[in-house]
Amino acid sequence: MIPLALAVVLAAPDDASPIPAGAKVVKLAGDFAFTEGPAPDADGNVFFTDQPNDRILRWGTDGKLTTFLEPSGRSNGLCFDKAGNLWACADEKNELWRIDPKTKEKTVVVKDHGGKLLNGPNDIWVRPDGGAYFTDPFYKRPYWKRGPQEQDVQGVYYVGKDAKLARVEGGLKQPNGIVGTPDGKTLYVADIGANKTYAYDIRDDGSLAGRHLFCEQGSDGMTLDDAGNVYLTGKGVMVYDKGGKKVAQVDVPEPWTANVCFGGKDMKTLFITASKGLYAVETGVKGAARQ
């Protein structure tokens, strides 16, 4: 690992930040086209995508980088479920996949909504009982072989364990980052088009209620720690406490920071996918553990 001379800039006193004072951002790997979708497995290995190069990579707890799946359906956001399956927003054909990490067998879980193509599943969170929420913004891709946008909105969807799909939010401008709390009761959705992030109450049937503004900032990707802090991305990584107050700013030496997750053997390392690189910073907290 090559340490970079970048200190974390705190937006609040040290005791309010989950990032230790003086922590350094470290570049783990580079020379990618554009990195996205980091997700840890149960052992702390981090999987992420190099979307333009159509592959899913794995950064092991042993510090080794390997290719997990290539081609990968132009996968974007990733998330593991409790059973160890890897869910992937397969953007090439606007589908949602579930991948067996042992056999690499792919199951197409969602391929359309109401008989029309999805805009392009972007980011995903699987709740504790196995139901999954994903965002579906429209970003026109040069590799698509399709016509114009077919869905009437850029929405948020829920697919239950019965594989039934429902649109649970259709009132956002351009939803992108998404993450939920370990108890499965609260969902955060970033409307990157409106530069806002909202929190919702999650009902047992998968529907959402009680939408309220969490903070005046959008985000490409998101994660949570065990203290309830919410990590947003874009120009570096911005950390907000559970009340919506900004408590830290992590600067990253890339034009854009796409996504974040916690990983490593102790789940205290914040992994950052930013443009052409994979970065990490040590924290004083653990990633939120699924209950």
Backbone as CSV, one residue per row, in Angstrom:
resi,resn,N_x,N_y,N_z,CA_x,CA_y,CA_z,C_x,C_y,C_z
1,MET,0.844,-1.185,0.000,0.000,0.000,0.000,0.884,1.241,0.000
2,ILE,0.454,2.250,-0.737,1.231,3.473,-0.849,0.516,4.583,-0.091
3,PRO,1.007,5.010,1.066,0.336,6.070,1.818,0.351,7.380,1.047
4,LEU,-0.742,8.081,1.091,-0.835,9.382,0.450,-0.798,10.468,1.519
5,ALA,-0.215,11.593,1.182,-0.091,12.684,2.145,-1.385,13.484,2.208
6,LEU,-2.459,12.795,2.620,-3.751,13.451,2.725,-4.327,13.188,4.112
7,ALA,-4.526,14.220,4.882,-5.155,14.067,6.190,-6.649,14.286,6.053
8,VAL,-7.396,13.679,6.935,-8.836,13.879,6.964,-9.126,15.261,7.535
9,VAL,-9.972,16.012,6.868,-10.360,17.330,7.334,-11.647,17.187,8.129
10,LEU,-11.610,17.532,9.399,-12.773,17.370,10.250,-13.660,18.607,10.194
11,ALA,-14.986,18.363,10.173,-15.947,19.455,10.172,-16.555,19.647,11.544
12,ALA,-16.009,18.971,12.549,-16.490,19.073,13.922,-15.347,18.676,14.835
13,PRO,-15.449,18.902,16.139,-14.386,18.481,17.051,-14.068,16.998,16.900
14,ASP,-12.823,16.631,17.197,-12.382,15.256,17.000,-13.298,14.220,17.639
15,ASP,-13.821,14.525,18.820,-14.629,13.529,19.510,-15.987,13.309,18.853
16,ALA,-16.344,14.145,17.886,-17.606,13.976,17.181,-17.436,13.190,15.882
17,SER,-16.204,12.963,15.469,-15.947,12.305,14.196,-15.588,10.836,14.386
18,PRO,-16.072,9.970,13.504,-15.686,8.562,13.558,-14.311,8.305,12.947
19,ILE,-13.729,9.335,12.323,-12.413,9.221,11.711,-11.389,9.831,12.667
20,PRO,-10.383,9.092,13.095,-9.394,9.637,14.030,-8.666,10.850,13.445
21,ALA,-8.331,11.780,14.292,-7.587,12.959,13.849,-6.258,12.531,13.229
22,GLY,-5.952,13.104,12.068,-4.701,12.792,11.396,-4.721,11.523,10.575
23,ALA,-5.858,10.869,10.480,-5.944,9.649,9.669,-5.581,9.955,8.219
24,LYS,-4.945,9.012,7.570,-4.482,9.198,6.196,-5.261,8.314,5.219
25,VAL,-5.551,8.878,4.081,-6.151,8.111,2.992,-5.048,7.354,2.278
26,VAL,-5.258,6.068,2.054,-4.249,5.208,1.431,-4.775,4.674,0.103
27,LYS,-3.957,4.753,-0.930,-4.331,4.185,-2.228,-3.947,2.716,-2.249
28,LEU,-4.942,1.853,-2.456,-4.706,0.418,-2.481,-4.402,-0.096,-3.881
29,ALA,-5.105,0.440,-4.868,-4.930,-0.015,-6.252,-5.419,1.079,-7.183
30,GLY,-4.918,1.058,-8.423,-5.286,2.091,-9.381,-5.324,1.576,-10.801
31,ASP,-5.334,2.511,-11.752,-5.358,2.214,-13.184,-6.649,1.543,-13.627
32,PHE,-7.756,1.857,-12.950,-9.064,1.393,-13.392,-9.689,2.454,-14.292
33,ALA,-10.792,2.105,-14.954,-11.500,3.100,-15.767,-12.436,3.931,-14.903
34,PHE,-13.256,3.267,-14.056,-14.113,3.960,-13.102,-14.622,2.938,-12.099
35,THR,-14.302,3.160,-10.831,-14.649,2.183,-9.803,-15.980,2.543,-9.139
36,GLU,-16.713,1.502,-8.743,-18.040,1.689,-8.151,-18.380,0.505,-7.248
37,GLY,-19.531,0.658,-6.545,-20.221,-0.432,-5.894,-19.506,-1.285,-4.877
38,PRO,-18.656,-0.775,-3.986,-17.957,-1.658,-3.046,-18.924,-2.321,-2.066
39,ALA,-18.673,-3.597,-1.778,-19.519,-4.352,-0.853,-18.680,-5.426,-0.179
40,PRO,-18.763,-5.555,1.156,-17.984,-6.578,1.848,-18.749,-7.891,1.970
41,ASP,-18.019,-9.005,1.887,-18.644,-10.276,2.219,-18.536,-10.485,3.733
42,ALA,-18.975,-11.633,4.220,-19.010,-11.868,5.663,-17.632,-11.879,6.298
43,ASP,-16.588,-12.127,5.502,-15.224,-12.185,6.024,-14.487,-10.856,5.917
44,GLY,-15.127,-9.863,5.297,-14.501,-8.556,5.167,-13.774,-8.321,3.865
45,ASN,-13.789,-9.314,2.943,-13.253,-9.077,1.603,-14.171,-8.100,0.880
46,VAL,-13.601,-7.175,0.137,-14.401,-6.134,-0.512,-14.450,-6.373,-2.016
47,PHE,-15.666,-6.469,-2.539,-15.912,-6.612,-3.967,-16.307,-5.248,-4.514
48,PHE,-15.819,-4.903,-5.692,-16.184,-3.629,-6.301,-16.138,-3.769,-7.811
49,THR,-16.708,-2.798,-8.501,-16.796,-2.887,-9.953,-15.884,-1.876,-10.640
50,ASP,-15.396,-2.277,-11.793,-14.724,-1.374,-12.731,-15.650,-1.359,-13.937
51,GLN,-16.698,-0.538,-13.848,-17.823,-0.672,-14.755,-17.474,-0.533,-16.237
52,PRO,-16.721,0.484,-16.659,-16.421,0.583,-18.088,-15.654,-0.625,-18.630
53,ASN,-14.892,-1.299,-17.756,-14.163,-2.499,-18.175,-14.945,-3.784,-17.917
54,ASP,-16.208,-3.645,-17.472,-17.147,-4.765,-17.365,-16.620,-5.898,-16.487
55,ARG,-16.209,-5.545,-15.254,-15.689,-6.580,-14.368,-15.954,-6.242,-12.904
56,ILE,-16.056,-7.302,-12.120,-16.148,-7.188,-10.673,-14.840,-7.687,-10.086
57,LEU,-14.222,-6.893,-9.225,-12.937,-7.236,-8.622,-13.101,-7.518,-7.136
58,ARG,-12.090,-8.148,-6.552,-12.124,-8.504,-5.132,-10.820,-8.077,-4.471
59,TRP,-10.946,-7.230,-3.433,-9.795,-6.875,-2.615,-9.872,-7.738,-1.349
60,GLY,-8.967,-8.703,-1.235,-9.017,-9.636,-0.126,-8.469,-9.073,1.159
61,THR,-8.833,-9.680,2.263,-8.297,-9.264,3.559,-6.797,-9.543,3.643
62,ASP,-6.278,-10.317,2.674,-4.841,-10.561,2.602,-4.113,-9.486,1.801
63,GLY,-4.859,-8.463,1.339,-4.253,-7.376,0.588,-4.003,-7.687,-0.873
64,LYS,-4.634,-8.726,-1.393,-4.447,-9.101,-2.791,-5.684,-8.746,-3.610
65,LEU,-5.431,-8.275,-4.826,-6.491,-7.903,-5.750,-6.657,-8.993,-6.802
66,THR,-7.886,-9.469,-6.990,-8.170,-10.484,-8.001,-9.439,-10.102,-8.754
67,THR,-9.625,-10.715,-9.910,-10.855,-10.520,-10.682,-11.848,-11.600,-10.289
68,PHE,-13.040,-11.174,-9.876,-14.075,-12.115,-9.483,-14.926,-12.543,-10.667
69,LEU,-15.351,-11.595,-11.505,-16.244,-11.917,-12.618,-16.018,-10.965,-13.775
70,GLU,-15.771,-11.530,-14.943,-15.561,-10.737,-16.159,-15.956,-11.573,-17.377
71,PRO,-16.929,-11.124,-18.177,-17.722,-9.894,-18.042,-18.706,-9.993,-16.884
72,SER,-19.279,-8.852,-16.533,-20.140,-8.799,-15.341,-21.467,-8.102,-15.596
73,GLY,-21.876,-8.013,-16.865,-23.131,-7.336,-17.167,-23.068,-5.843,-16.914
74,ARG,-21.852,-5.286,-16.988,-21.633,-3.861,-16.678,-22.156,-3.523,-15.286
75,SER,-21.859,-4.386,-14.328,-22.371,-4.197,-12.972,-21.925,-2.868,-12.387
76,ASN,-22.814,-2.302,-11.582,-22.580,-1.020,-10.929,-22.607,-1.255,-9.418
77,GLY,-23.721,-0.932,-8.740,-23.822,-1.155,-7.308,-23.906,-2.628,-6.950
78,LEU,-23.312,-2.990,-5.803,-23.293,-4.360,-5.313,-23.742,-4.403,-3.855
79,CYS,-24.241,-5.572,-3.428,-24.574,-5.770,-2.020,-24.697,-7.268,-1.745
80,PHE,-24.135,-7.729,-0.633,-24.286,-9.118,-0.223,-25.525,-9.267,0.659
81,ASP,-26.206,-10.417,0.538,-27.296,-10.712,1.451,-26.790,-11.637,2.563
82,LYS,-27.658,-11.957,3.518,-27.251,-12.753,4.670,-26.839,-14.162,4.281
83,ALA,-27.358,-14.652,3.151,-27.018,-15.991,2.684,-25.685,-16.031,1.950
84,GLY,-25.075,-14.863,1.742,-23.784,-14.802,1.072,-23.851,-14.587,-0.420
85,ASN,-25.047,-14.380,-0.965,-25.182,-14.102,-2.390,-24.827,-12.641,-2.678
86,LEU,-24.243,-12.413,-3.841,-23.886,-11.057,-4.257,-24.931,-10.542,-5.237
87,TRP,-25.605,-9.459,-4.855,-26.572,-8.812,-5.739,-25.856,-7.734,-6.537
88,ALA,-26.205,-7.621,-7.814,-25.515,-6.677,-8.689,-26.500,-5.931,-9.570
89,CYS,-26.315,-4.622,-9.662,-27.086,-3.791,-10.582,-26.432,-3.912,-11.952
90,ALA,-26.936,-4.849,-12.747,-26.323,-5.172,-14.049,-26.859,-4.213,-15.108
91,ASP,-26.114,-3.179,-15.343,-26.575,-2.039,-16.137,-26.595,-2.306,-17.644
92,GLU,-25.881,-3.323,-18.099,-25.789,-3.560,-19.547,-27.156,-3.760,-20.181
93,LYS,-27.997,-4.578,-19.529,-29.347,-4.826,-20.033,-30.395,-4.339,-19.042
94,ASN,-29.991,-3.443,-18.145,-30.911,-2.813,-17.191,-31.598,-3.849,-16.309
95,GLU,-30.779,-4.762,-15.753,-31.297,-5.865,-14.944,-30.731,-5.829,-13.528
96,LEU,-31.362,-6.610,-12.648,-30.855,-6.844,-11.306,-30.507,-8.316,-11.203
97,TRP,-29.259,-8.607,-10.799,-28.775,-9.990,-10.717,-28.543,-10.401,-9.277
98,ARG,-28.587,-11.712,-9.065,-28.103,-12.333,-7.837,-27.078,-13.380,-8.240
99,ILE,-25.874,-13.293,-7.663,-24.752,-14.130,-8.077,-24.333,-15.041,-6.929
100,ASP,-24.199,-16.330,-7.216,-23.643,-17.272,-6.246,-22.123,-17.098,-6.266
101,PRO,-21.506,-16.643,-5.174,-20.067,-16.364,-5.202,-19.200,-17.605,-5.386
102,LYS,-19.736,-18.777,-5.085,-18.947,-20.012,-5.238,-18.961,-20.508,-6.677
103,THR,-20.148,-20.562,-7.270,-20.266,-21.083,-8.638,-20.248,-19.970,-9.684
104,LYS,-20.490,-18.728,-9.233,-20.618,-17.555,-10.102,-21.828,-17.658,-11.027
105,GLU,-22.751,-18.533,-10.666,-23.992,-18.640,-11.416,-24.838,-17.400,-11.183
106,LYS,-25.402,-16.859,-12.267,-26.159,-15.613,-12.208,-27.656,-15.886,-12.381
107,THR,-28.453,-15.267,-11.528,-29.906,-15.315,-11.645,-30.406,-13.908,-11.921
108,VAL,-31.170,-13.735,-12.995,-31.770,-12.436,-13.290,-33.022,-12.311,-12.434
109,VAL,-32.964,-11.447,-11.426,-34.079,-11.273,-10.499,-35.118,-10.313,-11.066
110,VAL,-34.650,-9.234,-11.696,-35.534,-8.220,-12.269,-35.012,-7.831,-13.646
111,LYS,-35.908,-7.769,-14.627,-35.490,-7.325,-15.958,-36.373,-6.217,-16.526
112,ASP,-37.514,-5.954,-15.872,-38.373,-4.870,-16.341,-39.344,-4.485,-15.235
113,HIS,-40.112,-3.447,-15.490,-41.187,-3.035,-14.576,-42.384,-2.660,-15.421
114,GLY,-43.489,-3.363,-15.231,-44.684,-3.107,-16.027,-44.481,-3.387,-17.496
115,GLY,-43.586,-4.337,-17.817,-43.324,-4.673,-19.208,-42.425,-3.700,-19.933
116,LYS,-41.879,-2.726,-19.206,-40.987,-1.738,-19.802,-39.603,-1.848,-19.181
117,LEU,-38.584,-1.553,-19.971,-37.216,-1.606,-19.483,-37.022,-0.654,-18.313
118,LEU,-36.256,-1.090,-17.338,-35.831,-0.188,-16.283,-34.874,0.842,-16.864
119,ASN,-34.721,1.960,-16.158,-33.783,2.992,-16.612,-32.350,2.480,-16.559
120,GLY,-32.023,1.795,-15.479,-30.672,1.279,-15.265,-30.415,1.147,-13.776
121,PRO,-30.705,-0.024,-13.168,-30.441,-0.204,-11.735,-29.043,0.274,-11.376
122,ASN,-28.951,1.072,-10.310,-27.710,1.786,-10.029,-27.066,1.392,-8.712
123,ASP,-27.835,1.429,-7.641,-27.300,1.109,-6.324,-28.336,0.278,-5.584
124,ILE,-27.878,-0.580,-4.654,-28.768,-1.550,-4.038,-28.425,-1.772,-2.573
125,TRP,-29.478,-2.061,-1.792,-29.315,-2.480,-0.403,-30.277,-3.623,-0.144
126,VAL,-29.756,-4.723,0.416,-30.581,-5.879,0.751,-30.883,-5.847,2.236
127,ARG,-32.150,-5.843,2.584,-32.517,-5.748,3.989,-32.367,-7.111,4.670
128,PRO,-32.399,-7.169,5.996,-32.083,-8.404,6.721,-32.904,-9.621,6.328
129,ASP,-34.170,-9.432,5.932,-35.003,-10.586,5.595,-34.863,-11.036,4.153
130,GLY,-33.992,-10.386,3.380,-33.739,-10.802,2.010,-34.405,-9.976,0.937
131,GLY,-35.323,-9.081,1.310,-35.883,-8.169,0.330,-34.846,-7.126,-0.062
132,ALA,-34.958,-6.587,-1.273,-33.927,-5.670,-1.769,-34.539,-4.388,-2.321
133,TYR,-33.883,-3.262,-1.994,-34.246,-1.958,-2.539,-33.156,-1.518,-3.514
134,PHE,-33.572,-0.945,-4.639,-32.569,-0.408,-5.561,-33.078,0.864,-6.226
135,THR,-32.130,1.715,-6.585,-32.446,2.953,-7.282,-32.334,2.738,-8.782
136,ASP,-33.107,3.521,-9.531,-33.175,3.329,-10.982,-33.133,4.668,-11.720
137,PRO,-32.030,5.400,-11.603,-31.898,6.652,-12.351,-31.621,6.360,-13.830
138,PHE,-31.722,7.386,-14.649,-31.443,7.214,-16.081,-30.154,7.937,-16.430
139,TYR,-29.111,7.169,-16.713,-27.844,7.695,-17.216,-27.564,7.003,-18.542
140,LYS,-27.709,7.683,-19.629,-27.551,7.066,-20.938,-26.129,6.538,-21.115
141,ARG,-26.010,5.267,-21.474,-24.713,4.613,-21.618,-24.352,4.435,-23.092
142,PRO,-23.074,4.597,-23.437,-22.667,4.436,-24.839,-22.778,2.994,-25.332
143,TYR,-22.809,2.027,-24.398,-22.870,0.624,-24.808,-24.301,0.089,-24.921
144,TRP,-25.297,0.890,-24.572,-26.678,0.432,-24.655,-27.122,0.227,-26.103
145,LYS,-27.914,-0.794,-26.303,-28.558,-1.033,-27.593,-30.063,-0.982,-27.340
146,ARG,-30.544,0.195,-27.043,-31.937,0.388,-26.663,-32.383,1.776,-27.060
147,GLY,-33.668,2.016,-26.947,-34.227,3.316,-27.269,-34.218,4.248,-26.079
148,PRO,-35.090,5.246,-26.089,-35.137,6.233,-25.005,-35.716,5.649,-23.720
149,GLN,-35.716,6.460,-22.691,-36.228,6.055,-21.384,-37.668,5.571,-21.505
150,GLU,-37.952,4.386,-20.933,-39.290,3.813,-21.002,-40.098,4.040,-19.726
151,GLN,-39.435,4.074,-18.565,-40.147,4.334,-17.320,-40.521,5.810,-17.237
152,ASP,-41.680,6.093,-16.630,-42.158,7.475,-16.578,-41.482,8.295,-15.495
153,VAL,-40.765,7.643,-14.566,-40.024,8.343,-13.518,-38.691,7.645,-13.278
154,GLN,-37.816,8.328,-12.554,-36.588,7.710,-12.057,-36.885,7.318,-10.611
155,GLY,-37.098,6.036,-10.381,-37.685,5.606,-9.137,-36.797,4.783,-8.221
156,VAL,-37.406,4.378,-7.103,-36.822,3.443,-6.158,-37.749,2.233,-6.110
157,TYR,-37.149,1.035,-6.158,-37.937,-0.198,-6.242,-37.614,-1.137,-5.090
158,TYR,-38.598,-2.001,-4.822,-38.420,-3.047,-3.814,-38.811,-4.376,-4.435
159,VAL,-37.929,-5.352,-4.296,-38.244,-6.709,-4.730,-38.200,-7.604,-3.501
160,GLY,-39.333,-8.241,-3.189,-39.427,-9.068,-2.012,-38.868,-10.454,-2.212
161,LYS,-38.920,-11.246,-1.162,-38.421,-12.618,-1.237,-39.229,-13.446,-2.231
162,ASP,-40.459,-13.006,-2.517,-41.299,-13.691,-3.503,-41.001,-13.245,-4.927
163,ALA,-39.986,-12.388,-5.084,-39.526,-11.876,-6.384,-40.507,-10.886,-7.015
164,LYS,-41.535,-10.469,-6.289,-42.449,-9.467,-6.814,-41.814,-8.083,-6.699
165,LEU,-41.963,-7.303,-7.763,-41.334,-5.984,-7.828,-42.378,-4.899,-7.643
166,ALA,-42.043,-3.883,-6.846,-42.930,-2.742,-6.645,-42.114,-1.459,-6.638
167,ARG,-42.638,-0.432,-7.278,-42.023,0.886,-7.174,-42.498,1.512,-5.872
168,VAL,-41.554,1.857,-4.995,-41.916,2.369,-3.672,-41.669,3.865,-3.523
169,GLU,-41.016,4.460,-4.493,-40.790,5.913,-4.494,-40.670,6.375,-5.934
170,GLY,-41.529,7.325,-6.313,-41.494,7.853,-7.666,-41.444,9.357,-7.709
171,GLY,-41.170,9.987,-6.560,-41.214,11.430,-6.481,-39.879,12.119,-6.355
172,LEU,-38.802,11.424,-6.724,-37.475,12.025,-6.659,-37.010,12.417,-8.056
173,LYS,-36.070,13.348,-8.109,-35.570,13.810,-9.404,-34.613,12.793,-10.013
174,GLN,-33.642,12.327,-9.238,-32.668,11.354,-9.741,-32.065,10.588,-8.564
175,PRO,-32.770,9.555,-8.084,-32.258,8.782,-6.954,-30.994,8.042,-7.326
176,ASN,-30.077,7.922,-6.367,-28.809,7.264,-6.674,-28.364,6.394,-5.503
177,GLY,-27.618,6.954,-4.536,-27.141,6.160,-3.413,-28.274,5.680,-2.527
178,ILE,-28.094,4.476,-1.947,-29.137,3.914,-1.087,-28.503,2.999,-0.045
179,VAL,-29.038,3.033,1.185,-28.553,2.148,2.241,-29.612,2.114,3.339
180,GLY,-29.662,1.016,4.073,-30.616,0.894,5.163,-29.934,0.519,6.456
181,THR,-30.653,0.694,7.559,-30.106,0.376,8.878,-30.145,-1.129,9.134
182,PRO,-29.258,-1.617,9.990,-29.163,-3.057,10.248,-30.450,-3.702,10.762
183,ASP,-31.275,-2.911,11.468,-32.525,-3.470,11.972,-33.626,-3.512,10.915
184,GLY,-33.326,-3.005,9.727,-34.289,-3.044,8.636,-35.447,-2.079,8.786
185,LYS,-35.290,-1.046,9.612,-36.402,-0.147,9.883,-36.308,1.203,9.178
186,THR,-35.105,1.603,8.761,-34.920,2.912,8.133,-34.137,2.775,6.836
187,LEU,-34.595,3.468,5.797,-33.922,3.478,4.503,-33.501,4.903,4.176
188,TYR,-32.245,5.063,3.754,-31.745,6.348,3.277,-31.623,6.289,1.754
189,VAL,-32.135,7.323,1.096,-32.044,7.420,-0.361,-31.532,8.804,-0.717
190,ALA,-30.493,8.851,-1.524,-29.937,10.127,-1.973,-30.544,10.508,-3.316
191,ASP,-31.105,11.700,-3.382,-31.586,12.266,-4.641,-30.479,13.173,-5.156
192,ILE,-29.587,12.580,-5.955,-28.416,13.336,-6.401,-28.815,14.465,-7.337
193,GLY,-29.937,14.292,-8.048,-30.399,15.336,-8.957,-30.898,16.576,-8.243
194,ALA,-31.418,16.404,-7.022,-31.925,17.530,-6.232,-30.968,17.915,-5.110
195,ASN,-29.845,17.198,-4.997,-28.841,17.447,-3.960,-29.435,17.358,-2.554
196,LYS,-30.179,16.263,-2.316,-30.780,16.029,-1.010,-30.732,14.530,-0.698
197,THR,-30.724,14.207,0.583,-30.830,12.826,1.022,-31.993,12.711,1.991
198,TYR,-32.826,11.693,1.776,-34.027,11.496,2.576,-33.938,10.208,3.392
199,ALA,-34.683,10.176,4.486,-34.825,8.974,5.300,-36.289,8.550,5.264
200,TYR,-36.519,7.236,5.264,-37.858,6.668,5.209,-38.016,5.605,6.296
201,ASP,-39.242,5.422,6.735,-39.572,4.282,7.582,-39.894,3.104,6.664
202,ILE,-39.355,1.940,6.998,-39.595,0.739,6.203,-40.716,-0.077,6.836
203,ARG,-41.748,-0.345,6.069,-42.845,-1.181,6.544,-42.541,-2.651,6.262
204,ASP,-43.246,-3.533,6.971,-43.008,-4.967,6.829,-43.219,-5.459,5.400
205,ASP,-44.171,-4.847,4.677,-44.460,-5.287,3.308,-43.509,-4.696,2.278
206,GLY,-42.530,-3.927,2.743,-41.545,-3.340,1.838,-41.855,-1.920,1.428
207,SER,-43.078,-1.460,1.656,-43.420,-0.089,1.303,-42.732,0.887,2.254
208,LEU,-42.695,2.143,1.843,-42.010,3.183,2.613,-43.003,4.212,3.127
209,ALA,-42.669,4.807,4.261,-43.533,5.835,4.847,-42.662,6.862,5.558
210,GLY,-43.283,7.984,5.922,-42.615,8.980,6.754,-41.384,9.612,6.147
211,ARG,-41.396,9.849,4.846,-40.216,10.479,4.227,-39.922,11.822,4.865
212,HIS,-38.651,12.013,5.216,-38.239,13.319,5.719,-36.808,13.612,5.285
213,LEU,-36.486,14.884,5.197,-35.162,15.302,4.749,-34.119,14.948,5.803
214,PHE,-33.097,14.227,5.389,-31.997,13.900,6.299,-30.918,14.972,6.246
215,CYS,-30.527,15.366,5.037,-29.539,16.440,4.894,-29.639,17.056,3.512
216,GLU,-29.117,18.261,3.403,-29.134,19.007,2.137,-27.907,18.640,1.313
217,GLN,-27.835,17.392,0.938,-26.750,16.923,0.083,-27.157,15.624,-0.584
218,GLY,-26.849,15.508,-1.857,-27.070,14.267,-2.567,-25.852,13.373,-2.432
219,SER,-25.902,12.204,-3.062,-24.779,11.285,-2.948,-24.843,10.224,-4.042
220,ASP,-23.660,9.808,-4.482,-23.559,8.736,-5.469,-23.710,7.373,-4.797
221,GLY,-23.096,7.220,-3.627,-23.184,5.965,-2.883,-23.206,6.255,-1.394
222,MET,-23.552,5.240,-0.582,-23.671,5.469,0.855,-23.337,4.219,1.649
223,THR,-22.933,4.442,2.903,-22.794,3.348,3.848,-23.071,3.883,5.248
224,LEU,-23.137,2.960,6.215,-23.412,3.294,7.613,-22.385,2.637,8.510
225,ASP,-22.134,3.250,9.679,-21.302,2.576,10.674,-22.162,2.169,11.870
226,ASP,-21.536,1.495,12.841,-22.303,0.961,13.967,-22.745,2.023,14.963
227,ALA,-22.315,3.274,14.754,-22.780,4.380,15.590,-23.938,5.128,14.936
228,GLY,-24.325,4.689,13.738,-25.427,5.332,13.036,-25.023,6.475,12.138
229,ASN,-23.720,6.724,11.978,-23.268,7.763,11.060,-23.513,7.334,9.620
230,VAL,-23.836,8.309,8.769,-24.129,8.066,7.363,-23.016,8.685,6.526
231,TYR,-22.466,7.907,5.598,-21.337,8.333,4.764,-21.843,8.577,3.347
232,LEU,-21.677,9.808,2.863,-22.104,10.193,1.528,-20.874,10.442,0.653
233,THR,-21.066,10.375,-0.654,-19.935,10.518,-1.568,-20.219,11.542,-2.657
234,GLY,-19.157,11.944,-3.319,-19.198,12.927,-4.396,-17.828,13.564,-4.464
235,LYS,-17.685,14.716,-3.848,-16.373,15.359,-3.717,-15.731,14.859,-2.427
236,GLY,-15.140,13.677,-2.486,-14.625,13.030,-1.297,-15.737,12.277,-0.590
237,VAL,-15.546,12.072,0.726,-16.546,11.390,1.550,-16.979,12.337,2.659
238,MET,-18.279,12.538,2.793,-18.845,13.400,3.814,-19.559,12.526,4.838
239,VAL,-19.286,12.740,6.118,-19.878,11.928,7.179,-20.869,12.765,7.970
240,TYR,-22.080,12.229,8.124,-23.135,12.888,8.892,-23.537,11.987,10.057
241,ASP,-23.783,12.596,11.212,-24.282,11.788,12.318,-25.755,11.455,12.070
242,LYS,-26.335,10.624,12.913,-27.699,10.156,12.653,-28.739,11.260,12.763
243,GLY,-28.333,12.409,13.280,-29.234,13.549,13.328,-29.142,14.438,12.099
244,GLY,-28.232,14.103,11.165,-28.084,14.881,9.942,-27.074,15.996,10.018
245,LYS,-26.213,15.990,11.047,-25.168,17.005,11.182,-23.854,16.485,10.604
246,LYS,-23.203,17.294,9.797,-21.932,16.886,9.211,-20.841,16.879,10.275
247,VAL,-20.116,15.753,10.377,-19.092,15.631,11.409,-17.695,15.359,10.844
248,ALA,-17.586,15.050,9.545,-16.253,14.825,8.975,-16.281,14.938,7.468
249,GLN,-15.123,15.296,6.919,-14.909,15.370,5.478,-13.629,14.621,5.164
250,VAL,-13.708,13.618,4.301,-12.532,12.862,3.883,-12.204,13.252,2.445
251,ASP,-11.067,13.867,2.239,-10.659,14.264,0.894,-9.948,13.115,0.199
252,VAL,-10.276,12.934,-1.082,-9.719,11.849,-1.884,-9.128,12.458,-3.155
253,PRO,-7.914,12.057,-3.560,-7.251,12.686,-4.703,-7.734,12.181,-6.060
254,GLU,-9.025,12.263,-6.289,-9.630,11.870,-7.559,-10.740,12.871,-7.884
255,PRO,-11.124,12.970,-9.158,-12.174,13.930,-9.530,-13.531,13.628,-8.888
256,TRP,-13.811,12.338,-8.635,-15.126,11.972,-8.122,-15.011,10.741,-7.241
257,THR,-15.706,10.766,-6.116,-15.804,9.600,-5.237,-17.181,8.997,-5.424
258,ALA,-17.221,7.755,-5.898,-18.498,7.146,-6.265,-19.194,6.437,-5.114
259,ASN,-18.428,5.695,-4.297,-19.104,4.866,-3.309,-18.149,4.469,-2.183
260,VAL,-18.731,3.915,-1.105,-17.953,3.548,0.075,-18.563,2.322,0.746
261,CYS,-17.733,1.605,1.505,-18.221,0.539,2.365,-17.182,0.270,3.438
262,PHE,-17.577,-0.397,4.489,-16.636,-0.861,5.499,-16.244,-2.298,5.188
263,GLY,-14.969,-2.626,5.438,-14.497,-3.979,5.197,-13.237,-4.242,5.994
264,GLY,-12.537,-5.323,5.636,-11.371,-5.743,6.392,-11.772,-6.721,7.479
265,LYS,-10.779,-7.376,8.076,-11.053,-8.407,9.074,-11.836,-7.883,10.269
266,ASP,-11.559,-6.634,10.669,-12.261,-6.076,11.829,-13.403,-5.149,11.428
267,MET,-13.634,-4.981,10.130,-14.706,-4.125,9.594,-14.569,-2.671,10.031
268,LYS,-13.345,-2.234,10.308,-13.114,-0.847,10.716,-12.473,-0.005,9.609
269,THR,-12.184,-0.611,8.479,-11.563,0.112,7.375,-12.639,0.612,6.420
270,LEU,-12.609,1.898,6.122,-13.528,2.471,5.152,-12.885,2.375,3.769
271,PHE,-13.493,1.603,2.873,-13.011,1.458,1.504,-13.750,2.438,0.611
272,ILE,-13.013,3.063,-0.289,-13.544,4.150,-1.102,-13.256,3.869,-2.571
273,THR,-14.313,3.796,-3.392,-14.116,3.685,-4.834,-14.223,5.084,-5.412
274,ALA,-13.123,5.548,-6.002,-13.064,6.924,-6.492,-12.397,6.952,-7.863
275,SER,-13.193,7.174,-8.876,-12.694,7.318,-10.246,-11.787,6.151,-10.640
276,LYS,-10.495,6.383,-10.774,-9.597,5.346,-11.261,-8.922,4.533,-10.159
277,GLY,-9.310,4.782,-8.891,-8.608,4.118,-7.801,-9.505,3.502,-6.752
278,LEU,-8.891,2.629,-5.940,-9.499,2.084,-4.731,-8.682,2.587,-3.557
279,TYR,-9.347,3.216,-2.596,-8.680,3.845,-1.466,-9.224,3.295,-0.155
280,ALA,-8.510,3.592,0.927,-8.959,3.159,2.245,-8.482,4.137,3.309
281,VAL,-9.234,4.205,4.404,-8.846,4.990,5.563,-9.309,4.240,6.808
282,GLU,-8.464,4.202,7.815,-8.821,3.517,9.058,-9.723,4.418,9.907
283,THR,-10.699,3.821,10.555,-11.670,4.586,11.337,-11.669,4.096,12.798
284,GLY,-12.427,4.787,13.610,-12.571,4.392,14.998,-13.885,3.666,15.263
285,VAL,-14.568,3.260,14.188,-15.868,2.583,14.305,-15.868,1.347,13.416
286,LYS,-16.916,0.553,13.527,-17.121,-0.593,12.630,-18.282,-0.297,11.697
287,GLY,-18.262,-0.963,10.561,-19.409,-0.851,9.674,-20.636,-1.444,10.326
288,ALA,-21.794,-0.911,9.986,-23.038,-1.407,10.554,-23.240,-2.870,10.174
289,ALA,-23.433,-3.715,11.149,-23.592,-5.153,10.910,-25.054,-5.498,10.712
290,ARG,-25.336,-6.316,9.689,-26.697,-6.738,9.432,-27.191,-7.642,10.555
291,GLN,-28.383,-7.379,11.062,-28.931,-8.177,12.165,-29.651,-9.411,11.649
